[in-house]
Structures are given as C-alpha cells and as structure tokens.
Amino acid sequence: MSDILIVDDERDIRELIADILQDEGYGTRLAGNSDDAMAAIADQQPSLLILDIWLKDSQMDGIDILKAVKRDYPEVPVVIISGHGNIEIAVAAIKQGAYDFIEKPFNIDQLLVVIRRGMETSRLRRENQALKRRDTAPAQMLGESPSFRTLIGQLDKVTKSNGRVMLSGPAGSGKELAARYIHANSNRADGPFVTVGCATIESDRMEEVLFGRESDERGIEPGLLEEANGGIIYFNEVADMPPGTQSKILRVLVDQTFLRVGGNDKVEVDLRVISSTNRDLEAEIAAERFRRELFHRLNVVPITVPSLEERREDIPALAKHFIEMFNKSQGLPLREMSEEASTLLQTMTWPGNVRQLRNVIERILILGESSDAIQAREVPGETDSTPEDGRVVLSGSLATMPLREAREAFEREYLLTQINRFGGNISRTAEFVGMERSALHRKLKSLGVVTGSKAGGKGAQIDEEVD
C-alpha cells in the first residue's frame, strides 16, 4: 500500500490533506514538527513526502528536512507546500530537489494531480532501484582452465583494496563480469555498481550523463557519478570516452569532487573506479586520442581477461551454465550436451568469445530438434556445409594439395586444435587422440610443431606436465 507522509505544523491542514488522500485510496501518516517527521521517515521510508516550508517550534524548517531527505532518501519525491509562497522559495525548493511546489490555500484538484504524478514517479524510482539491485547480482564465474584460474587469483587480490583496476581483453570475453566479481567480493558490495557505456553515450551528452545537471526549471538531476556514490563506477570501453570528458574525469579521480552541468556547488563522492578496454591504450595515447595522465590514474592494477579460445577447457561448463540459465529465464528446454557437440564447441573459433557462445547456445535451444541431448549437427556455423552422409567437404587449399601435403596439413591442424582444446596439456591430448605421449611428441616434431612454451600454427600453449 502507498504511504504518504504529511508534515505540517497546522493540524487542520495535515488532517484535511490526509482525508482527501485517504478518500483516493492512499495510506497516510502525519507529523507536526521536524523531530516527528525525521523519526517517521527513519522508521519507514515513505513513498512520497508532503512538506510545509514553515514549521513552528521545530529545529529544522522544510528546506532543512528537504535537504536531509534528498541526501539520505534521494528516490522519495517531496512536494513542498507553503502559505508564504513566492518565486524565491519555489526556486530554492526545486533546486534542492523538491518534486513540485504548491501554494496554500491549494486547489484540491491541483493537489491530487501533483500527488498522482509524484506517486507514479515514486513507483518508477522504486522499480528502477529494484532493477539495479537485481542487475548488480553477480553472474556466476565458471572455469577450471589455467588461464581462468590465473584471472580469478588476480581478481581476488584486488577485491579488498580500493585500488583502480584496468581490465583488458577482447570484446565478449567477460570484462564486465570480472568487474562485478570485484564489486560483489569487496567491502563496497552493499553499495551501487554503476556502468558507464563510454561507446554508447553520445559525446555531446557524456558530461551531463556523468555529472548530472542543475537548472531552475528542472531542479537537480543527479548523474551516474552521484548514483555510484559509496560503490563502484565501471567505465566500459573507456577508450571511447570523449577527450573533453577525459580531463574532467581526471579531476574527479584526484579530488573526488565535481560540478554538475549548470551548477556552482561542488558535489563530493566516494567512488572506486574500474575501467575496461579492448583496445591498445598506448596506441590510443600515441594517436592523441587518450590522455596519458588519465591512463596512469586508471591503470593502477592492470588485469587481462582471457579470450574464450585461451580457455577452451571451460566451454563445456559454460555451455551447461547457459542451458540452465535459459531454462530458468526463458523456459527453454533443459537439455544435455552430447560429447560430440561438446567436442565440436571446443574446436570452433570464437571471435565473439563467451558472448558468442551464449548466443550459440540460445539459438540451439530455440531451434532445437528435440528435448534429447544436443547433437553436433545442431551447432550452427561449423557444420552447416557437412553433407548428411558424413562426407567431409575439403577446403579449397586442401583440395589442391598432393595427398601427402594435404595429410600433413590436416594432421597439423587437427592436433593443434586438440592441443588448444585441452589447454596445451600433451598428456590429455594424447589420451583423446589415441596415441602414446611419446608418439604424439614425435608426430608433432615431424609436423614442425615446436613443443616448447609455444606451438606454431594457432600458437597453442604446450604443457609438458602430466596431470
């Protein structure tokens, strides 16, 4: 039920407003002075506050209460009423964040219009806060590959500090997920996690979106920096931040203060900053598209998020996770993954990384042939050109080679694919392909694949250790 708190030192006025609102189906509470008002707000946050400017025998006037409410409960709309209304008071109230201003004696119809609009604003703000809280719930990070374990180890080291982190890695590799992991395991976990999409916000609106705006007509409109106060602000693809904004963000990092667009009062914030990029920022600096000073401020702890092809061993677990996720969120079939399909996923190329794998799994489930285990023929892209009789369609280059060269090229590609699939582990690769470990080493050597720290071809990492 809606809850409107009415604060007025005149008993007749507050009871009249309460009667009117109760007839409209609203729930109300009453307070006659600032102490009762603040106690009522602390006891239960109201959906909307109707507040008289002048309060007799009170330690705080309406403007003081307004400031306190907008500081501690910024999502609560405040409607100011006063019998001494003039343009200066109205402007002062709106600038401090009041939703609207009504002069006594008020028109009942006008009051109800303002209350209905204010309650709708309150509802939307509550829904927005609920969505933000749900959105900040960390998605599960899954994996057991060496590169993934290295990533988790680095993330765990920075969670409890307040240091700025720069996450680098290809698009779709999970940089935002890594940032959310830091947030969820930090001492700011109860605070907000606010994402700034530097590549998606129009450059001419970036400063208003970040810093907020003040105007006589619209009052105070907080920006993303204020919304992130007490928590983490995440600059996604920071290389796309406009140059003019870069210098102002640099000042925020130094002072933890800023001015809203159109404002004169400094706003203080307590923020931790995490950034990400899929570009070479040193090259961006050399091209004078990114400020070196800002890079050094943001790049305190650099962490690389591996591509999906660097963690092929994790693909089966990730696929299983996405199947379960789509079953819960969309009601898609809860299917198993056949060994052949799982193997095929591990051998594919993934330019879109984890994001691409997620999309592939969603497509398979939507277009699924049955509720049985997912088969290799259902995996899109890689098998579309394979005839149903099981014949292999040769690529143009293989088809023009002599048999010996084609066989060697196939064996080299096949073995490198399997080595990549098993994270460079020779023992596991040998077991899968059905060869002795020593025989596999000899075969790799004969094909010109170096079994040192890095292999040729796709650059597979070769792990000489036995599990």
C-alpha positions in Angstrom: 0.0 0.0 0.0 1.2 3.5 -0.8 2.5 5.5 2.1 2.4 9.3 2.1 3.9 11.3 5.0 2.3 14.7 5.5 4.3 17.2 7.5 2.6 20.5 8.5 2.5 22.4 11.8 -1.2 23.2 11.3 -3.2 20.2 12.5 -6.3 21.2 10.4 -4.2 21.4 7.2 -2.5 18.0 7.6 -5.7 16.2 8.6 -7.6 17.8 5.7 -4.9 16.6 3.2 -4.9 13.2 4.9 -8.7 12.9 4.5 -8.6 13.9 0.8 -5.8 11.4 0.1 -7.4 8.6 2.1 -10.6 9.1 0.0 -8.5 8.5 -3.0 -7.1 5.2 -1.6 -3.8 6.4 -0.4 -2.3 5.5 3.0 -1.1 8.4 5.1 1.0 9.3 8.2 1.1 12.7 9.9 3.8 14.7 11.6 3.5 18.2 13.1 7.2 19.1 13.6 10.7 18.3 12.3 11.5 15.8 15.0 8.4 13.7 14.4 8.9 14.0 10.7 12.5 12.7 10.8 11.5 9.9 13.2 8.7 8.8 10.9 11.0 8.8 7.9 13.6 6.8 9.7 11.0 4.3 10.9 9.7 3.7 7.4 10.7 5.4 4.2 7.6 7.0 2.7 6.5 6.7 -0.9 6.0 10.4 -1.1 6.5 13.4 1.3 4.2 16.4 1.5 6.2 19.0 3.4 5.4 22.5 4.7 8.1 25.1 4.4 7.5 26.8 7.7 7.3 24.6 10.8 6.7 26.4 14.2 8.6 25.1 17.2 10.9 22.9 15.1 14.6 22.7 15.0 14.5 22.3 11.2 12.4 24.1 8.6 11.1 22.5 5.5 14.2 23.2 3.4 16.4 21.6 6.0 14.2 18.5 6.0 14.2 18.5 2.2 18.0 18.6 2.1 18.2 15.7 4.6 15.7 13.6 2.7 17.3 14.1 -0.7 20.7 13.2 0.9 19.6 10.0 2.6 16.5 9.0 0.5 17.0 10.6 -2.9 14.3 8.4 -4.5 11.5 9.9 -2.3 9.6 12.6 -4.2 9.0 15.7 -2.0 6.1 18.1 -2.6 6.5 21.4 -0.9 3.5 23.4 0.4 3.6 26.9 1.9 1.2 29.7 2.7 4.0 32.2 2.2 4.9 31.1 -1.3 6.9 33.3 -3.6 9.1 32.6 -6.6 12.3 32.7 -4.5 11.1 29.9 -2.1 9.8 27.8 -5.1 13.2 28.1 -6.9 15.1 27.3 -3.7 12.9 24.2 -3.0 13.2 22.9 -6.6 17.0 23.5 -6.7 17.3 21.4 -3.5 15.5 18.5 -5.2 11.8 19.1 -4.5 9.4 17.3 -6.9 6.9 20.2 -7.0 5.7 23.3 -5.1 2.1 24.1 -4.1 0.9 27.3 -2.5 -1.7 27.4 0.2 -4.6 27.8 0.1 -4.4 25.0 -2.5 -6.9 23.7 -5.1 -7.8 20.1 -4.3 -7.8 19.0 -7.9 -4.3 20.6 -8.4 -3.1 18.8 -5.3 -4.4 15.4 -6.5 -2.8 15.9 -9.9 0.6 16.6 -8.3 0.2 13.7 -5.9 -0.7 11.2 -8.6 2.3 12.3 -10.7 4.6 12.2 -7.7 3.4 8.7 -6.7 4.0 7.5 -10.3 7.5 8.9 -10.1 8.0 7.2 -6.8 6.9 3.9 -8.3 9.2 4.2 -11.3 12.1 5.1 -9.0 11.5 2.0 -6.8 11.3 -0.2 -9.8 14.5 1.3 -11.1 16.2 0.7 -7.8 15.0 -2.9 -7.8 16.2 -3.5 -11.3 19.6 -2.0 -10.4 19.9 -4.3 -7.3 18.9 -7.3 -9.4 21.3 -6.2 -12.2 24.2 -6.0 -9.7 23.8 -9.6 -8.6 27.0 -11.1 -9.8 26.6 -13.7 -12.6 28.4 -16.9 -11.9 32.1 -17.1 -13.0 32.8 -20.6 -14.2 36.0 -22.3 -15.2 38.9 -24.5 -14.3 41.4 -23.8 -17.1 44.8 -22.4 -16.1 44.1 -19.0 -17.7 40.8 -18.7 -15.8 42.3 -19.7 -12.5 45.0 -17.1 -13.1 42.3 -14.5 -13.7 40.4 -15.4 -10.5 43.6 -15.3 -8.5 44.3 -11.7 -9.7 40.7 -10.6 -9.1 40.7 -12.0 -5.6 43.9 -10.0 -4.8 42.2 -6.7 -5.7 38.7 -7.1 -4.2 39.5 -5.9 -0.7 41.6 -2.9 -1.8 40.3 0.4 -3.1 42.8 0.5 -6.0 41.7 1.3 -9.5 41.6 -1.6 -11.9 42.0 -1.7 -15.7 40.5 -4.8 -17.3 41.8 -5.5 -20.8 40.7 -8.2 -23.2 38.7 -8.8 -26.4 35.1 -8.0 -26.8 32.7 -10.5 -25.3 35.4 -12.1 -23.0 33.6 -11.1 -19.8 35.3 -7.9 -18.6 32.1 -6.5 -17.0 31.5 -9.8 -15.3 35.1 -9.6 -13.8 34.3 -6.0 -12.6 31.1 -7.3 -11.0 33.0 -10.1 -9.3 35.3 -7.5 -7.8 32.3 -5.5 -6.6 30.5 -8.5 -5.1 33.5 -9.6 -3.1 34.6 -6.1 -2.0 33.8 -4.0 1.1 31.6 -2.0 -1.3 29.3 -5.0 -2.1 26.3 -3.2 -0.4 26.9 -0.1 -2.5 25.8 0.5 -6.1 27.6 -0.8 -9.2 27.0 1.7 -12.0 28.1 1.1 -15.6 29.1 3.9 -17.9 28.9 2.7 -21.5 31.5 5.0 -23.0 30.9 3.7 -26.5 27.1 4.1 -26.4 26.6 7.5 -24.8 26.6 10.4 -27.3 29.7 12.5 -26.9 27.7 15.8 -26.5 25.7 14.2 -23.6 28.5 12.4 -21.8 29.2 15.2 -19.3 25.5 15.6 -18.4 25.1 11.9 -18.0 28.1 11.6 -15.8 28.0 14.8 -13.7 24.2 15.5 -13.7 22.5 18.8 -14.3 21.1 21.7 -12.4 18.5 24.2 -13.7 15.8 26.4 -12.3 13.2 24.6 -14.5 14.1 21.0 -13.7 16.0 21.3 -10.4 18.7 18.8 -9.6 19.2 15.8 -11.9 21.9 13.5 -10.5 24.4 11.9 -12.9 25.9 8.5 -12.8 28.8 9.6 -10.6 26.4 10.6 -7.8 24.4 7.3 -8.3 27.6 5.4 -7.8 28.5 7.2 -4.5 29.6 4.7 -1.9 30.1 2.0 -4.5 31.9 1.3 -7.8 31.6 3.1 -11.1 32.6 1.0 -14.1 33.8 2.7 -17.3 33.1 0.1 -20.0 35.4 0.6 -23.1 37.0 3.7 -21.6 39.0 4.3 -24.8 35.7 5.7 -26.3 35.4 8.5 -23.7 35.4 11.9 -25.4 38.7 13.8 -24.9 37.0 16.8 -23.2 35.4 14.5 -20.7 38.7 12.7 -20.0 40.2 15.8 -18.5 37.2 16.3 -16.2 37.2 12.7 -15.1 40.9 13.1 -14.3 40.0 15.9 -11.9 37.3 13.7 -10.3 39.9 11.0 -9.7 42.2 13.5 -8.0 39.6 15.4 -5.9 36.6 13.1 -5.7 34.5 16.2 -6.3 32.9 17.7 -9.4 30.3 20.3 -10.5 27.0 19.4 -12.1 26.4 20.9 -15.5 24.8 24.3 -14.8 25.7 24.1 -11.1 28.0 26.0 -8.9 28.2 23.8 -5.8 30.8 21.1 -5.6 29.5 17.6 -5.2 31.6 15.1 -3.1 31.6 11.4 -3.9 33.3 8.3 -2.6 34.0 6.1 -5.5 36.1 3.1 -6.6 36.8 3.1 -10.3 37.1 0.1 -12.6 37.7 0.5 -16.3 37.9 -1.8 -19.3 39.1 -1.7 -22.9 39.5 -4.0 -25.8 41.9 -1.5 -27.5 45.6 -0.8 -27.1 45.6 2.3 -24.9 49.3 3.0 -25.5 48.4 3.3 -29.2 45.5 5.5 -28.4 47.8 7.7 -26.4 50.3 7.9 -29.2 47.5 8.9 -31.6 46.5 11.6 -29.1 43.0 10.1 -28.6 43.5 9.2 -24.9 45.2 11.2 -22.2 48.3 9.7 -20.7 47.6 11.1 -17.3 44.2 9.5 -17.2 45.7 6.2 -18.3 48.2 6.2 -15.5 45.4 7.1 -13.0 43.1 4.3 -14.2 45.8 1.6 -14.9 46.9 1.1 -11.3 46.2 -2.6 -11.4 46.1 -4.0 -14.9 44.4 -7.4 -15.3 43.9 -9.3 -18.6 40.7 -11.2 -19.2 41.5 -14.2 -21.4 39.6 -14.9 -24.6 37.4 -18.0 -24.9 40.0 -19.6 -27.2 42.5 -19.3 -24.4 40.2 -21.3 -22.1 38.7 -23.9 -24.3 38.6 -26.4 -21.4 35.9 -24.2 -19.8 33.5 -24.4 -22.8 31.5 -27.5 -21.6 30.9 -26.0 -18.2 29.9 -22.6 -19.7 27.6 -24.3 -22.2 25.9 -26.2 -19.3 25.5 -23.0 -17.3 23.9 -21.1 -20.2 21.5 -24.0 -20.9 20.4 -23.9 -17.2 20.2 -20.1 -17.3 18.0 -20.0 -20.4 15.8 -22.7 -18.9 15.1 -20.6 -15.8 14.8 -17.2 -17.5 13.0 -18.2 -20.8 11.6 -21.6 -20.2 13.8 -23.1 -22.9 14.4 -26.9 -22.8 16.8 -28.2 -20.2 19.0 -30.3 -22.5 22.2 -32.2 -22.0 25.2 -31.7 -24.3 26.4 -34.7 -26.2 30.1 -35.5 -26.2 30.3 -34.9 -29.9 28.6 -31.5 -29.6 30.8 -30.5 -26.7 33.9 -31.5 -28.5 32.8 -29.5 -31.6 32.2 -26.4 -29.5 35.7 -26.7 -28.1 37.3 -26.9 -31.5 35.5 -24.0 -33.1 36.8 -20.5 -33.4 35.2 -17.9 -31.1 35.8 -14.3 -32.3 32.9 -13.2 -30.1 34.2 -15.1 -27.1 31.8 -16.0 -24.2 29.1 -13.7 -25.6 29.1 -15.6 -28.9 29.0 -19.0 -27.0 26.0 -17.7 -25.1 24.2 -16.7 -28.3 25.0 -20.1 -29.9 23.5 -22.0 -27.0 20.4 -19.8 -27.1 19.9 -20.4 -30.8 20.3 -24.2 -30.4 17.7 -24.3 -27.6 15.2 -22.1 -29.6 15.6 -24.1 -32.8 16.1 -27.4 -31.0 15.1 -30.6 -32.8 14.0 -32.4 -29.6 14.5 -32.4 -25.9 17.2 -35.1 -26.1 20.9 -34.4 -25.9 22.2 -31.6 -28.2 23.9 -33.2 -31.2 26.9 -31.8 -33.2 24.6 -31.3 -36.2 22.7 -28.7 -34.3 25.7 -26.5 -33.7 25.4 -23.6 -36.1 28.0 -22.4 -38.5 30.6 -25.1 -38.2 28.6 -28.0 -39.6 26.2 -26.2 -42.0 28.1 -27.4 -45.0 28.6 -31.0 -43.9 26.6 -33.5 -46.0 24.2 -35.8 -44.2 26.1 -38.9 -45.5 29.1 -37.9 -43.3 31.4 -37.0 -46.1 34.0 -34.3 -45.3 33.9 -31.2 -47.6 37.5 -30.2 -48.4 38.6 -26.6 -48.3 39.9 -25.1 -51.5 43.6 -25.2 -50.3 43.4 -28.8 -49.2 41.7 -29.9 -52.4 44.6 -28.6 -54.5 47.4 -30.2 -52.5 49.1 -33.5 -53.2 47.9 -36.3 -50.8 51.0 -36.2 -48.6 50.9 -32.4 -48.1 47.2 -32.5 -47.5 47.5 -35.2 -44.9 50.3 -33.4 -43.1 48.3 -30.1 -43.2 45.2 -31.9 -41.8 47.2 -33.6 -39.1 48.9 -30.4 -38.0 45.6 -28.5 -37.9 43.8 -31.4 -36.1 46.4 -31.9 -33.5 46.8 -28.1 -32.8 43.0 -27.9 -32.4 43.1 -30.7 -29.9 46.0 -29.2 -28.0 44.2 -25.9 -27.8 41.1 -27.7 -26.7 42.9 -29.3 -23.7 44.7 -26.1 -22.8 48.1 -27.2 -24.1 48.2 -30.4 -22.0 50.0 -33.1 -24.0 49.0 -36.0 -21.8 45.3 -35.3 -22.1 45.6 -34.6 -25.9 47.4 -37.9 -26.4 44.7 -39.8 -24.5 41.9 -38.2 -26.5 43.5 -38.8 -30.0 44.5 -42.3 -29.0 48.3 -42.0 -29.1 51.1 -42.6 -26.7 52.5 -39.4 -25.2 55.9 -40.1 -26.7 54.4 -40.9 -30.1 52.4 -37.7 -30.1 55.7 -35.7 -29.4 57.3 -37.5 -32.3 54.3 -36.7 -34.6 54.3 -33.0 -33.6 58.0 -32.8 -34.2 57.7 -34.4 -37.7 54.9 -31.9 -38.5 57.1 -29.0 -37.5 55.2 -28.2 -34.3 57.5 -27.0 -31.6 56.7 -28.5 -28.2 58.3 -25.7 -26.2 56.5 -22.8 -24.5 54.5 -22.0 -27.6 53.4 -24.1 -30.6 53.3 -22.9 -34.1 50.1 -22.6 -36.2 47.5 -21.3 -33.8 50.0 -20.6 -31.1 48.9 -23.4 -28.8 50.4 -23.4 -25.3 52.2 -26.8 -24.8 52.1 -28.1 -21.2 54.7 -30.8 -20.7 53.4 -31.7 -17.2 51.3 -34.8 -16.6 48.0 -34.2 -14.7 
